[in-house]
């Protein structure tokens, strides 16, 4: 299935919100964490605490409860971690491939669609996902995957590969900075057409060299979520 067909397929699905439906969509606000946001020039983005203060102030100022965004955003917040950096600038991974929902730690995460647990893992590199779950979805003879990163440790305790997950079922809670890769609390949500050989992990940030492939394999999550 080519990208345009897959994108149209995603738009045709009726997804359950990732955050509880009691949180009105009217209380969601876009958040720009790109290198083009000059407000971040005055924020120590290498500090999860400083970034958290910036995000919570953004929410408070806009009378919002959830900040969202980030797909294909060129970010500077990954410069702090050797996990994303190389000696060659063109190989530095700094383009975000998922959609982030910035909200309080402990917030419940719900399955947008029916599926099953494909894999899970605690990705413990500095700046990585921390606890992560990947669901496999088979709908209308089409199979694809969704990734949920920066979860709590409890989210993957006693989890089993292959168990069924129903649309709207709680699958996780969000983790704190000490377990989620050292970020302000948030959910990284990503759609993946071909999971390749990955289990419990998949690149969520790309460099310029590989961006063409990842744009095709990881389309805009908001096609499904429609935030």
Secondary structure, DSSP 4 states (H G I P E B T S, - for coil): --HHHHHHHHHHS-PPPSS-TTS-GGGEEE---BTT-GGGGGS-TT-HHHHHHHHHHHHHHTT-SEEEE-TT-BBSTTTT-TTT--SSGGG---EE-SEEEE--TT-EEE-SS-EEEEEEEEE-STTS-EEEEEEEEEETTEEEEEEEEEE-GGGTTT--TT-EE-TT-EEEEBPPTTTTTS-SSEEEEEEES--TT-SS----EE-TTTHHHHHHHS--THHHH--
